[in-house]
Amino acid sequence: MKAIVLLSGGLDSATVLYMAKQAGYELHALSFNYGQKHSRELESAKEIGKKAGVKSHKVVTLSLDLWGGSSLTDSGMDVKDGELNSADIPDTYVPARNMVFLSVAASFAEAIGAQNIFIGVSQMDYSGYVDCRQEFIESMEAAINLGTVAAVENNQKIKIHTPLINMTKAEEIKAGLDLGVDYSLTWSCYRGGEKPCGTCDSCLLRAKAFEEVGVKDPAL
């Protein structure tokens, strides 16, 4: 069985990659250079994929920075310091990013005859992104299976797997450690650089999770 795994280089995608590996899938990693301000996460994705023994690893170039709308892609916006438990959706939300990524993943899947896509979204312990919710994933899966020849003509429907959807980051890390995920290779910081900033939303969520697990973050 072939699986497309969206691999950003962060905690979530690395954990999901190893979950798919444990389930016996032939792994085809898919990463995106979507116009984000730094490529540090892509370097991590390459190393994670290599260590996991993926069959292939594609990096797709998009230009979501053409219209910005996010502090991750817009040169006129700076990444703000994070605030845990904030009810506001942070400005690091990239408009429709997961919708775009899953559409590309569906194209890749249909081209190579894969019927499974893995994505590391969670609706439990996350930044409030609307494209991480179960109802969104179910809607995307339905759309994919209405718009691909594989599903409509050949009854080869594509399944979107979200093994982290109801897991907190701490629960995720515990599961990943049991699977042998090397979290020292992962990168979460929105600001890039040589070392994580420690103050952006993603860094705060990561630090909180490792603290709850009672394990030192191996990337620090």
N, C-alpha and C positions, 0 to 999 in steps of 0.2 A: 504494500500500500504506500502510495506517495502522499506526502503532506507538504503544503506550503506553510512556512512559519515566518511570520512577520518578526524580523529581528532588528531592533533598534540599537542594541548594545547596552540596554539598561537592565535593571533587576527583573522586571516583569517578563520581558521577551526571552531573556536567558533561561529563566525558570520554565517557561512554557516550552522552549526548545527541548529541554531535557525531559519534560513530561511526555512530549511527542516521541522522543527517542526511546524512553522506557516502554511506551505503548507499541513499539516495533515498527514505526513508520520509517520509510525512506525520506530523509530530510532534505528539503529544498528551501534554503533560507532566502528571504527577500528583504532587502534594506532600501532605504530611500535617502537620496541627497535631494531634499525638497526645497533648498534655499535657506536652510537654517544657518545661523551666523557662525557656527563652528562645526568642524568635522570630527571632533574628539569621539563622539558616540559611534561614528562609523568605523573608526579604528578599533574600538572595542568589539563591535559586532563582527568584524573580520576575525579577530582572535578567538572570540567565543565560538563562532561557527567552525573554525578550524579545529579547535580542541574537541568539539562535540562530534566531529567527523561527518559533517554534512556532505551530501552527495553533490550539491551545487549551491552557489551563493551568488545571487544577482543583486546588483546595486542599480536602482532605477533613478535617473535624474529627472526631477521635476522643478518647476520654478514658481513655487507658491509665494516667493518673495516679490513677484511682479506686482502683486496687489497688497502684500503685507497683511495688516490686520491682527498681528500677533507680535509680541516682544521677541519671539524666537526668530522671526523672519523680517521684521520691519526695522530698517536702519534708523528710523526716527523714534523708536521706542526702546527703552532700556528695561531689562528684566528687573522687576522689583523684588525686594526682600519678601519672603513668604510669611504667611501667618497661619499656623495650624488651627483647624476647626473654623476657619472663615466660611461664611455662607456664600460669599461672592465667588463667581467663576473668575479665576486669575487671568491676567492678560497674556499668559503663555498659551492659552487655548488658540490653536491654529484652526481657522475656519474650515469645517468639514474634512479635517485631515484623515480621520479613520474611514470616512466614506470614500475618499479618494484612494487610500491605501488598499482597502478591501476590494475596490473595483479593479485595481491593477492586479491584485492577488488572484482574483477570479479569472482574469485573462490568462495569467501565467498557468493557473491550475488547469484550465480547459486546454491550453496548448500542449501540456505534457501529460494529460490524462490523469490528473490528480483530482480526487473528490473530497479532499479535506484541507481546510485552512485553519491555522492556529493563530490566535491573537491574544496578547496578554493584557486584556482590559479587566478592570474590577469596578464594581459599583459600591464597594464596601469602604475602602480606605484609599481614597483618591482625591483629586483636586476639584471635583465637581464638574468635570468635562461631560457634556451631554452625550458625546459619542462613545461613552464607555458603559452605557446602560444596556441591560438585557433586551429591552424592547427595541432599541436601535439595531442590535445585532440580529434579532429575529427578522426585522424588516429588511435588512440588507441581504440576509440569506434568501428570503423570499424573492427579492428583486433579482438576485443573481440567478436563481433557478427559473425565473421567468424570461431572462434575457440571454441565456446561453444555449447554443445548439445541443451541447452535451446533455443538458437537463431536459430541454423541451422535446428534442427529437430522439435522443438515445436513452432517456430515463436514467442518465448518470448524474444524479443530483449532487451538488456540492454542499458540504456541511461546514459551518463555521464553529470551531471549537473554542470555548472560552473557559478553560479550567480554573482560572483565577477569579471568575466573575463574583463569587460570593466569599472570597477569602480576603482577610486583611493582609497587609504587607508582612506583618510578623508571621502569620500562618504560612504565607508564601515562602518566606526565607527558610522557615523550618523544613518545609517540604523540599525546597531546593537543596538544602544542605544534605538531606537524606539521599537525594539523587546524585550528589557529587558535583553540583554546580560550583564553579570557581568564581565566586563573587568578586575576587580581586581584579578580574578582567572587566567587570561591568563599570559603566559610567552613567551617572544620573544627573549631574549638575547641568542646569540650563545655561550657565555662563561659559562653559568650556574652560580653557586654560590648562595649566600643568597640574593643578590640584583643585578639588571641589571647593566652591566658595563657602559652603556650609550654611548659607543664609537664604538661598532661593527656596521656593516651595518644594521642589523635588528633593533637595538636600535635606530639608527638615523632615519630610516624610520618611526618607531613608534612615536618617539618624534615629528617629523615633522607633522605627521597626526593629533595627538592630538592638536598640536598648531594651525593648520589650522581650526580644528573644534571649537577651543576656549574652550576646556574642559581639566581640569587637568587629567593626566593619573592616574586612581585610583589604579594602581599597584605600584605606587611610594610612 
